[in-house]
Amino acid sequence: MDFKSDARIRGGSARSGGGGRGGLAIGGGAGLVVLVIALFLGVDPSMLLSGGPQPETSAQPGTDYSHCQTGADVETHPECRWPAYSTSTNDFWIERFDGYEESSIITFSGQVSTGCGMASSQTGPFYCPADRLVYVDTDFLGKLLNELGTQGGQAAEVYIVAHEFGHHAQELQGLLAKSRQGAQQGEDSPAVRAELQADCYAGAYLAWANENPDDLIENITAEDMHRVMDAARVVGDDHIQERSGEVNPDLWTHGSSEMRQRWLDRGLRTGDVRQCDTFSARTL
């Protein structure tokens, strides 16, 4: 996967959030399960954030990405890939429906103040509906993917970002509110349907990025797609639960590995977000 050297990166597409770095050990077993249940949360994560629901706040100022101007900057400044991901994903959604409002990635280390409360690395990458921003602890993300047993890399990162921006699109369309109506656990729950739709959206985005000659991201290879599908596999609820010794579909919040890969693949094959209506699907 490459970044088109002359394509523009919008400077506001990512910025750094405040917060100190604290020690965090990534362990196996139940500790990992609790930690990863929050991964790709998408819907309001306030129950997992300290202090519960809080009024909307903005991230504390930190290092900005104003030096990230074009795709060529990613080669010399790897951190520029985060606003590049955000620029590309926003461009995809701008084309999909009128009235789309761009979101941004807030990168942080250790902890960050969000519209949904104080978040730490343990929350994993997530979207906060209160401030409509995506939050990623960039250092911790790589460690987490490695702990879960995937190859990681930029392709896996793009999938994660596209999934979270899919939640932003759901929020703008009123679909996140719909997902909160009903059970928040179980293999057929509204929560799982929302997560699978975000996976399908991510697949449709990747298909678009791969085919669009004007997009910032280019040359998505077969190996990149293997990494994307593998990332979807390791964040399946059953894969995570297996690490604690018991698989219980009644407790699923995101869907099994097979389900996540199936809907991701649907988006990849069709490139059409209209094919991602998990809420009307009879089977997932």
Number of C-alpha atoms within 10 A of each C-alpha: 16 16 21 20 15 12 17 18 28 17 20 17 23 29 23 21 26 20 19 12 13 11 7 11 9 13 12 13 13 15 13 20 19 15 18 23 21 20 19 24 23 27 24 19 21 19 11 20 20 14 12 12 17 15 11 15 14 14 21 15 11 14 11 15 21 15 11 26 19 20 22 18 21 21 13 10 12 10 16 23 23 26 28 29 24 26 25 26 30 23 16 19 21 15 9 14 11 8 10 16 13 19 21 23 27 27 26 28 19 20 21 25 20 28 21 26 23 21 25 25 23 24 23 22 27 27 31 24 23 19 16 23 23 24 29 27 24 19 13 19 19 17 12 21 19 15 15 19 13 20 17 20 16 18 23 23 21 23 25 24 25 27 29 31 30 27 32 29 25 22 21 16 14 11 17 22 15 15 21 15 11 10 13 20 17 17 21 20 22 24 28 27 24 30 27 27 27 32 33 34 34 32 31 28 29 29 19 21 22 18 15 13 12 11 19 24 27 17 14 17 13 10 11 17 19 14 21 27 22 18 27 24 23 21 24 22 27 21 19 24 23 14 16 15 9 11 16 12 16 12 16 22 26 32 28 26 20 16 21 28 25 19 27 27 20 21 27 23 14 16 22 18 21 13 16 25 16 20 20 9 10 7 8 18
